[in-house]
Amino acid sequence: MANDSSDFARSMAIATSGLRAQAGRMRVISENIANADSTSQSAGGDPYRRKVPTFSSALDRTLDAQVVTLGKIRPDQSSFRVKYEPNNPAADASGNVKYPNVNSVVEMTDMRDAQRSYEANLNIISATRRMIQRTLDILKS
C-alpha cells in the first residue's frame, strides 16, 4: 500500500507540473495574441516581438520523477510584417509601419494544443483522485 500511495502522489505531482507549464504557455500565447496588432510607440521603431515558450524536464528528487517546467521564453526572430501606412504615427520616413510577427492562426493552434495538454493533465489528477477514493471506500467496508 505504501508504494501505491506514493505512486498516486507522484502521478498527481507530475500532472500538476504539467498544469503549471501549460498555464504558463497559455499566458505567453495570450500575450502574443493581445499584441498582434500593436505598433511601436516611436516612428520607425520595432513593435512587439512574438514570444515562444520552451519546456524542460527536471528531476524532482523528493518524488524521484521527471517533471516538466516552463523553460526560457525566447523571442521569435522572424521578420516583422510591414504595411505602407504613411499617416500612421508609427510610420518610418518612407511611410512603412512594422507590425508584430504574430500570426493569429499559429497562436490559436498553439492555444488549442496547450488547452488539450492542460485538460489531459487535469484528467490524470481527477482519475487519480477517483482511484484513491475508491481504494479508501474498499478499505472502509
C-alpha positions as CSV (number, residue, x, y, z in Angstrom):
1,M,0.0,0.0,0.0
2,A,2.9,2.4,0.7
3,N,4.1,2.2,-2.8
4,D,0.6,2.7,-4.2
5,S,0.1,5.9,-2.2
6,S,3.5,7.2,-3.2
7,D,2.7,6.4,-6.8
8,F,-0.6,8.3,-6.6
9,A,1.2,11.3,-5.1
10,R,3.9,11.1,-7.7
11,S,1.3,10.9,-10.5
12,M,-0.6,13.9,-9.2
13,A,2.7,15.9,-8.7
14,I,3.8,15.2,-12.2
15,A,0.4,16.1,-13.6
16,T,0.4,19.3,-11.6
17,S,3.8,20.3,-13.1
18,G,2.2,19.8,-16.5
19,L,-0.7,22.1,-15.4
20,R,1.7,24.8,-14.3
21,A,3.7,24.5,-17.5
22,Q,0.7,24.7,-19.8
23,A,-0.8,27.6,-17.8
24,G,2.5,29.5,-18.4
25,R,2.3,28.6,-22.1
26,M,-1.2,30.0,-22.2
27,R,0.0,33.2,-20.6
28,V,2.6,33.7,-23.3
29,I,0.1,32.9,-26.1
30,S,-2.4,35.3,-24.7
31,E,0.4,38.0,-24.6
32,N,1.2,37.3,-28.2
33,I,-2.5,37.5,-29.3
34,A,-3.1,40.7,-27.3
35,N,-0.2,42.4,-29.0
36,A,-0.9,41.0,-32.5
37,D,-1.7,44.4,-33.9
38,S,0.3,46.8,-31.7
39,T,2.9,49.1,-33.2
40,S,5.9,50.8,-31.9
41,Q,5.4,53.9,-29.8
42,S,8.1,55.7,-31.8
43,A,8.2,56.4,-35.5
44,G,10.1,53.6,-37.3
45,G,10.6,51.6,-34.1
46,D,10.3,47.9,-33.6
47,P,6.9,46.6,-32.4
48,Y,6.2,43.8,-30.0
49,R,8.2,40.6,-30.9
50,R,6.4,37.3,-30.6
51,K,7.5,35.1,-27.7
52,V,7.9,31.4,-27.8
53,P,7.8,29.3,-24.7
54,T,10.0,26.3,-24.2
55,F,9.7,23.4,-21.9
56,S,12.3,21.5,-20.0
57,S,12.3,18.4,-17.8
58,A,13.7,18.3,-14.4
59,L,14.3,15.6,-11.8
60,D,12.2,16.2,-8.7
61,R,14.3,14.4,-6.1
62,T,11.6,14.3,-3.5
63,L,9.3,12.5,-6.0
64,D,12.1,10.6,-7.7
65,A,10.4,11.5,-11.0
66,Q,10.8,13.8,-14.0
67,V,8.6,16.8,-14.0
68,V,8.0,19.4,-16.7
69,T,8.8,23.1,-16.2
70,L,8.3,26.1,-18.3
71,G,11.7,26.9,-19.6
72,K,13.0,30.1,-21.1
73,I,10.7,32.3,-23.1
74,R,12.5,33.2,-26.3
75,P,11.8,35.9,-28.8
76,D,10.8,34.7,-32.2
77,Q,13.4,36.1,-34.6
78,S,11.2,36.0,-37.7
79,S,10.7,39.3,-39.5
80,F,8.0,41.8,-38.7
81,R,5.0,42.4,-41.0
82,V,5.3,45.7,-42.9
83,K,2.5,47.8,-44.2
84,Y,2.5,51.1,-46.1
85,E,0.6,53.5,-43.9
86,P,2.1,57.0,-44.2
87,N,-0.4,58.6,-41.9
88,N,0.3,56.2,-39.0
89,P,2.3,57.8,-36.2
90,A,4.5,54.7,-36.1
91,A,5.4,55.0,-39.8
92,D,9.1,55.4,-40.7
93,A,10.4,58.1,-43.1
94,S,9.2,56.0,-46.1
95,G,5.7,55.5,-44.7
96,N,6.1,51.9,-43.7
97,V,4.8,50.6,-40.4
98,K,6.2,47.5,-38.7
99,Y,3.7,45.2,-37.1
100,P,4.4,42.3,-34.8
101,N,5.5,38.9,-36.2
102,V,2.5,37.3,-34.6
103,N,0.3,35.0,-36.7
104,S,-3.1,34.7,-35.0
105,V,-3.7,31.3,-36.7
106,V,-0.5,29.9,-35.3
107,E,-1.3,31.3,-31.9
108,M,-4.8,29.8,-31.9
109,T,-3.3,26.4,-32.9
110,D,-0.8,26.6,-30.1
111,M,-3.6,27.6,-27.7
112,R,-5.6,24.5,-28.6
113,D,-2.6,22.3,-28.1
114,A,-1.9,23.9,-24.7
115,Q,-5.6,23.5,-23.8
116,R,-5.6,19.8,-24.7
117,S,-2.4,19.2,-22.7
118,Y,-3.8,21.1,-19.7
119,E,-7.0,19.0,-19.9
120,A,-5.1,15.8,-20.2
121,N,-3.1,16.6,-17.0
122,L,-6.3,17.6,-15.3
123,N,-7.9,14.3,-16.2
124,I,-4.9,12.5,-14.7
125,I,-5.5,14.3,-11.4
126,S,-9.2,13.5,-11.5
127,A,-8.6,9.9,-12.3
128,T,-6.0,9.5,-9.6
129,R,-8.3,11.1,-7.0
130,R,-11.1,8.7,-8.0
131,M,-8.8,5.8,-7.6
132,I,-7.7,7.0,-4.2
133,Q,-11.4,7.5,-3.2
134,R,-12.4,4.0,-4.4
135,T,-9.5,2.5,-2.6
136,L,-10.5,4.2,0.6
137,D,-14.1,3.1,0.2
138,I,-13.0,-0.5,-0.2
139,L,-10.8,-0.3,2.9
140,K,-13.6,1.2,5.0
141,S,-16.0,-1.7,4.2
